[in-house]
């Protein structure tokens, strides 16, 4: 186990805990056909992109291959998604039906984050 991984564990755990809170809220709202208010959503979208950049930089290649591939996919998705969200493109698709599907996506991402936490905890 390399020293960067060991030193980065507390950072990853703290940032992951906030991601869990964000995604529990996102899934909860999404399943009800609601969205996180834009005033908060702007900060959330930026935070999520930074989280996956941080995760990629610190521990990406210490994860199993399948989890590394999912993490890279989430990194790309969040960078593109944050740009689309900040530009207002995603508001065209915000309706109760699509937000319920988004709740499923948020739940999937919550599961991924919990798996990452399990790999980081010794």
C-alpha positions in Angstrom: 0.0 0.0 0.0 1.6 3.3 -1.1 2.0 6.3 1.3 -0.2 8.6 -0.8 -3.1 6.1 -0.4 -2.5 5.9 3.3 -2.3 9.7 3.8 -5.3 10.3 1.5 -7.7 7.9 3.3 -9.0 10.5 5.8 -9.6 13.1 3.0 -11.4 10.5 0.9 -13.5 9.4 3.8 -14.6 12.9 4.8 -15.4 14.0 1.2 -17.2 10.7 0.6 -19.3 11.2 3.7 -20.6 14.5 2.3 -21.2 12.7 -1.0 -23.3 10.2 0.8 -25.4 13.0 2.3 -25.8 14.7 -1.1 -26.8 11.4 -2.8 -29.3 10.3 -0.1 -31.0 13.7 -0.6 -30.8 13.5 -4.4 -32.2 10.0 -4.5 -34.9 10.9 -2.0 -36.0 14.0 -3.9 -35.6 12.3 -7.3 -37.9 9.4 -6.4 -40.5 12.0 -5.5 -40.1 13.8 -8.8 -38.3 16.8 -7.2 -34.9 18.3 -7.7 -32.3 19.9 -5.4 -32.9 23.7 -5.7 -30.6 25.3 -8.2 -29.0 27.7 -5.6 -27.7 24.6 -3.8 -27.4 22.5 -6.9 -24.7 24.7 -8.5 -22.4 24.1 -5.5 -23.3 20.4 -5.4 -22.4 19.9 -9.1 -19.1 21.6 -8.6 -18.3 19.7 -5.5 -19.2 16.3 -7.1 -16.8 17.1 -10.0 -14.1 18.0 -7.6 -14.7 14.9 -5.6 -14.2 12.6 -8.6 -11.1 14.6 -9.6 -9.7 14.2 -6.1 -10.6 10.5 -6.0 -8.9 9.9 -9.3 -5.8 11.8 -8.3 -5.4 10.1 -4.9 -6.5 6.5 -5.0 -7.8 5.6 -8.5 -5.4 2.9 -9.3 -5.5 1.3 -5.9 -9.1 0.3 -6.5 -10.0 -2.9 -8.4 -10.2 -2.5 -12.2 -14.0 -2.6 -12.3 -14.3 0.1 -9.7 -11.6 2.2 -11.4 -13.5 2.0 -14.6 -16.7 3.1 -12.9 -14.9 5.9 -11.1 -13.4 7.2 -14.4 -16.9 7.0 -16.0 -18.3 9.0 -13.1 -15.5 11.6 -13.4 -16.3 12.1 -17.1 -20.1 12.2 -16.4 -19.8 14.7 -13.6 -17.5 17.1 -15.5 -19.8 17.1 -18.5 -22.9 17.2 -16.3 -21.6 20.1 -14.2 -21.0 22.1 -17.4 -24.5 21.3 -18.7 -26.1 22.1 -15.3 -24.2 25.4 -14.9 -25.2 26.4 -18.5 -28.9 25.5 -17.7 -29.2 22.8 -20.4 -30.5 20.2 -18.0 -33.5 22.4 -16.9 -35.1 21.5 -20.3 -35.4 17.9 -19.0 -36.5 18.6 -15.4 -40.0 17.1 -15.0 -41.3 14.6 -12.4 -40.9 11.6 -14.7 -37.3 12.3 -15.7 -36.4 13.3 -12.1 -37.6 9.9 -10.9 -35.2 8.3 -13.3 -32.6 10.7 -11.9 -33.4 9.4 -8.5 -32.4 5.9 -9.7 -29.1 7.3 -11.0 -28.5 9.0 -7.7 -29.2 5.8 -5.8 -26.7 4.0 -8.1 -24.1 6.6 -7.5 -24.8 6.4 -3.7 -24.1 2.6 -3.9 -20.9 3.3 -5.8 -19.7 5.8 -3.1 -20.5 3.3 -0.4 -18.4 0.7 -2.2 -15.5 3.1 -2.5 -15.8 3.8 1.3 -15.6 0.1 2.0 -12.4 -0.2 0.0 -10.8 2.8 1.7 -11.6 1.7 5.2 -8.8 -0.6 6.4 
